[in-house]
């Protein structure tokens, strides 16, 4: 048995997840989502263990500046 590439996500997997979430994307949209998600997962896989020593941020909010002191 060969290990599967985590970035190798199929259109059918996207459709199953979408339906489980109550969504109904068409096939073209599912292919686009699968390609984008696969690319993001491949990029994350490239990081490997390089972030092991990085402390997580105590909070995270996209587009919000931290409070000034």
VMD Tcl script that builds the backbone (N, CA, C; Angstrom):
set m [mol new atoms 207]
animate dup $m
set s [atomselect $m all]
$s set {name element resname resid chain x y z} {
  {N N UNK 1 A 0.843 -1.174 0.000}
  {CA C UNK 1 A 0.000 0.000 0.000}
  {C C UNK 1 A 0.891 1.241 0.000}
  {N N UNK 2 A 0.596 2.202 -0.855}
  {CA C UNK 2 A 1.398 3.417 -0.916}
  {C C UNK 2 A 0.732 4.516 -0.114}
  {N N UNK 3 A 1.561 5.398 0.424}
  {CA C UNK 3 A 1.032 6.540 1.172}
  {C C UNK 3 A 0.401 7.512 0.194}
  {N N UNK 4 A -0.707 8.050 0.583}
  {CA C UNK 4 A -1.423 8.979 -0.276}
  {C C UNK 4 A -0.985 10.403 0.020}
  {N N UNK 5 A -0.794 11.184 -1.024}
  {CA C UNK 5 A -0.411 12.581 -0.882}
  {C C UNK 5 A -1.598 13.345 -0.284}
  {N N UNK 6 A -1.406 14.024 0.866}
  {CA C UNK 6 A -2.521 14.735 1.487}
  {C C UNK 6 A -3.065 15.857 0.604}
  {N N UNK 7 A -2.268 16.339 -0.352}
  {CA C UNK 7 A -2.738 17.400 -1.243}
  {C C UNK 7 A -3.587 16.840 -2.386}
  {N N UNK 8 A -3.672 15.524 -2.492}
  {CA C UNK 8 A -4.415 14.881 -3.565}
  {C C UNK 8 A -5.868 14.669 -3.122}
  {N N UNK 9 A -6.656 15.713 -3.198}
  {CA C UNK 9 A -8.056 15.648 -2.791}
  {C C UNK 9 A -8.916 15.652 -4.053}
  {N N UNK 10 A -9.942 14.826 -4.078}
  {CA C UNK 10 A -10.739 14.672 -5.287}
  {C C UNK 10 A -11.998 15.536 -5.273}
  {N N UNK 11 A -12.534 15.724 -6.460}
  {CA C UNK 11 A -13.794 16.446 -6.617}
  {C C UNK 11 A -14.895 15.749 -5.824}
  {N N UNK 12 A -14.897 14.415 -5.838}
  {CA C UNK 12 A -15.927 13.661 -5.116}
  {C C UNK 12 A -15.826 13.868 -3.611}
  {N N UNK 13 A -14.591 13.966 -3.083}
  {CA C UNK 13 A -14.429 14.240 -1.652}
  {C C UNK 13 A -14.979 15.619 -1.304}
  {N N UNK 14 A -14.731 16.595 -2.169}
  {CA C UNK 14 A -15.261 17.937 -1.944}
  {C C UNK 14 A -16.788 17.906 -1.968}
  {N N UNK 15 A -17.359 17.205 -2.929}
  {CA C UNK 15 A -18.822 17.119 -3.013}
  {C C UNK 15 A -19.408 16.453 -1.768}
  {N N UNK 16 A -18.761 15.393 -1.271}
  {CA C UNK 16 A -19.244 14.722 -0.055}
  {C C UNK 16 A -19.199 15.656 1.143}
  {N N UNK 17 A -18.074 16.371 1.302}
  {CA C UNK 17 A -17.946 17.309 2.416}
  {C C UNK 17 A -18.955 18.445 2.305}
  {N N UNK 18 A -19.131 18.945 1.095}
  {CA C UNK 18 A -20.078 20.045 0.886}
  {C C UNK 18 A -21.497 19.604 1.226}
  {N N UNK 19 A -21.870 18.425 0.785}
  {CA C UNK 19 A -23.226 17.924 1.075}
  {C C UNK 19 A -23.417 17.691 2.570}
  {N N UNK 20 A -22.366 17.220 3.239}
  {CA C UNK 20 A -22.450 17.025 4.691}
  {C C UNK 20 A -22.644 18.359 5.406}
  {N N UNK 21 A -22.142 19.429 4.796}
  {CA C UNK 21 A -22.274 20.772 5.381}
  {C C UNK 21 A -23.538 21.473 4.899}
  {N N UNK 22 A -24.349 20.773 4.113}
  {CA C UNK 22 A -25.596 21.361 3.633}
  {C C UNK 22 A -25.422 22.237 2.405}
  {N N UNK 23 A -24.320 22.067 1.691}
  {CA C UNK 23 A -24.054 22.846 0.483}
  {C C UNK 23 A -24.227 21.960 -0.741}
  {N N UNK 24 A -24.422 22.570 -1.894}
  {CA C UNK 24 A -24.604 21.799 -3.125}
  {C C UNK 24 A -23.874 22.463 -4.289}
  {N N UNK 25 A -22.522 22.425 -4.260}
  {CA C UNK 25 A -21.779 23.039 -5.374}
  {C C UNK 25 A -21.888 22.178 -6.632}
  {N N UNK 26 A -21.793 22.818 -7.799}
  {CA C UNK 26 A -21.794 22.043 -9.036}
  {C C UNK 26 A -20.407 21.420 -9.238}
  {N N UNK 27 A -20.288 20.572 -10.240}
  {CA C UNK 27 A -19.039 19.860 -10.477}
  {C C UNK 27 A -17.859 20.765 -10.760}
  {N N UNK 28 A -18.098 21.825 -11.534}
  {CA C UNK 28 A -17.019 22.756 -11.855}
  {C C UNK 28 A -16.520 23.453 -10.606}
  {N N UNK 29 A -17.435 23.888 -9.762}
  {CA C UNK 29 A -17.048 24.568 -8.511}
  {C C UNK 29 A -16.292 23.598 -7.601}
  {N N UNK 30 A -16.744 22.351 -7.537}
  {CA C UNK 30 A -16.068 21.346 -6.708}
  {C C UNK 30 A -14.647 21.094 -7.209}
  {N N UNK 31 A -14.449 21.069 -8.525}
  {CA C UNK 31 A -13.108 20.887 -9.079}
  {C C UNK 31 A -12.202 22.058 -8.710}
  {N N UNK 32 A -12.748 23.270 -8.779}
  {CA C UNK 32 A -11.974 24.462 -8.423}
  {C C UNK 32 A -11.579 24.424 -6.959}
  {N N UNK 33 A -12.519 24.068 -6.097}
  {CA C UNK 33 A -12.239 23.989 -4.662}
  {C C UNK 33 A -11.180 22.917 -4.395}
  {N N UNK 34 A -11.306 21.766 -5.036}
  {CA C UNK 34 A -10.349 20.678 -4.845}
  {C C UNK 34 A -8.952 21.112 -5.272}
  {N N UNK 35 A -8.849 21.803 -6.396}
  {CA C UNK 35 A -7.541 22.261 -6.877}
  {C C UNK 35 A -6.930 23.275 -5.913}
  {N N UNK 36 A -7.725 24.224 -5.448}
  {CA C UNK 36 A -7.213 25.246 -4.532}
  {C C UNK 36 A -6.843 24.658 -3.180}
  {N N UNK 37 A -7.677 23.776 -2.667}
  {CA C UNK 37 A -7.375 23.140 -1.387}
  {C C UNK 37 A -6.136 22.260 -1.504}
  {N N UNK 38 A -6.023 21.528 -2.608}
  {CA C UNK 38 A -4.847 20.697 -2.826}
  {C C UNK 38 A -3.575 21.523 -2.874}
  {N N UNK 39 A -3.645 22.693 -3.538}
  {CA C UNK 39 A -2.473 23.578 -3.615}
  {C C UNK 39 A -2.112 24.115 -2.232}
  {N N UNK 40 A -3.121 24.484 -1.445}
  {CA C UNK 40 A -2.858 24.993 -0.090}
  {C C UNK 40 A -2.248 23.895 0.780}
  {N N UNK 41 A -2.762 22.684 0.686}
  {CA C UNK 41 A -2.217 21.575 1.468}
  {C C UNK 41 A -0.786 21.247 1.047}
  {N N UNK 42 A -0.497 21.339 -0.247}
  {CA C UNK 42 A 0.860 21.083 -0.726}
  {C C UNK 42 A 1.825 22.129 -0.172}
  {N N UNK 43 A 1.397 23.390 -0.131}
  {CA C UNK 43 A 2.243 24.446 0.432}
  {C C UNK 43 A 2.489 24.209 1.922}
  {N N UNK 44 A 1.452 23.832 2.651}
  {CA C UNK 44 A 1.615 23.548 4.076}
  {C C UNK 44 A 2.542 22.367 4.293}
  {N N UNK 45 A 2.448 21.379 3.419}
  {CA C UNK 45 A 3.314 20.212 3.525}
  {C C UNK 45 A 4.785 20.588 3.317}
  {N N UNK 46 A 5.044 21.609 2.510}
  {CA C UNK 46 A 6.409 22.072 2.266}
  {C C UNK 46 A 7.041 22.646 3.527}
  {N N UNK 47 A 6.232 23.151 4.436}
  {CA C UNK 47 A 6.763 23.728 5.670}
  {C C UNK 47 A 7.392 22.668 6.561}
  {N N UNK 48 A 6.841 21.474 6.515}
  {CA C UNK 48 A 7.378 20.378 7.311}
  {C C UNK 48 A 7.454 20.734 8.784}
  {N N UNK 49 A 8.591 20.477 9.374}
  {CA C UNK 49 A 8.785 20.738 10.803}
  {C C UNK 49 A 9.429 22.089 11.073}
  {N N UNK 50 A 9.493 22.945 10.072}
  {CA C UNK 50 A 10.201 24.220 10.245}
  {C C UNK 50 A 9.516 25.150 11.247}
  {N N UNK 51 A 8.260 24.911 11.554}
  {CA C UNK 51 A 7.548 25.793 12.487}
  {C C UNK 51 A 7.379 25.188 13.878}
  {N N UNK 52 A 8.048 24.080 14.135}
  {CA C UNK 52 A 7.895 23.398 15.416}
  {C C UNK 52 A 8.301 24.289 16.590}
  {N N UNK 53 A 9.324 25.095 16.413}
  {CA C UNK 53 A 9.823 25.943 17.502}
  {C C UNK 53 A 9.071 27.268 17.640}
  {N N UNK 54 A 8.119 27.543 16.768}
  {CA C UNK 54 A 7.388 28.813 16.795}
  {C C UNK 54 A 6.221 28.713 17.777}
  {N N UNK 55 A 6.157 29.673 18.676}
  {CA C UNK 55 A 5.060 29.709 19.639}
  {C C UNK 55 A 3.778 30.186 18.946}
  {N N UNK 56 A 2.658 29.570 19.228}
  {CA C UNK 56 A 1.410 30.031 18.619}
  {C C UNK 56 A 1.005 31.397 19.169}
  {N N UNK 57 A 0.314 32.154 18.356}
  {CA C UNK 57 A -0.190 33.459 18.795}
  {C C UNK 57 A -1.315 33.234 19.801}
  {N N UNK 58 A -1.412 34.071 20.837}
  {CA C UNK 58 A -2.484 33.883 21.817}
  {C C UNK 58 A -3.867 34.145 21.226}
  {N N UNK 59 A -3.943 35.017 20.236}
  {CA C UNK 59 A -5.220 35.272 19.542}
  {C C UNK 59 A -4.930 35.467 18.067}
  {N N UNK 60 A -5.934 35.284 17.268}
  {CA C UNK 60 A -5.784 35.487 15.829}
  {C C UNK 60 A -7.100 35.969 15.264}
  {N N UNK 61 A -7.031 37.080 14.560}
  {CA C UNK 61 A -8.208 37.591 13.848}
  {C C UNK 61 A -7.693 38.266 12.584}
  {N N UNK 62 A -8.120 37.778 11.449}
  {CA C UNK 62 A -7.659 38.315 10.175}
  {C C UNK 62 A -8.143 39.758 10.007}
  {N N UNK 63 A -7.219 40.619 9.647}
  {CA C UNK 63 A -7.573 41.999 9.334}
  {C C UNK 63 A -7.829 42.895 10.530}
  {N N UNK 64 A -7.523 42.431 11.725}
  {CA C UNK 64 A -7.739 43.227 12.914}
  {C C UNK 64 A -6.390 43.576 13.532}
  {N N UNK 65 A -6.153 44.853 13.726}
  {CA C UNK 65 A -4.885 45.284 14.326}
  {C C UNK 65 A -4.911 45.000 15.818}
  {N N UNK 66 A -3.752 44.649 16.384}
  {CA C UNK 66 A -3.708 44.420 17.825}
  {C C UNK 66 A -3.975 45.726 18.583}
  {N N UNK 67 A -4.517 45.625 19.776}
  {CA C UNK 67 A -4.804 46.844 20.535}
  {C C UNK 67 A -3.512 47.598 20.861}
  {N N UNK 68 A -3.574 48.916 20.778}
  {CA C UNK 68 A -2.393 49.706 21.106}
  {C C UNK 68 A -2.275 49.861 22.608}
  {N N UNK 69 A -1.050 49.967 23.070}
  {CA C UNK 69 A -0.817 50.064 24.523}
  {C C UNK 69 A -0.471 51.470 24.903}
}
mol reanalyze $m
mol bondsrecalc $m
mol representation Tube
mol addrep $m
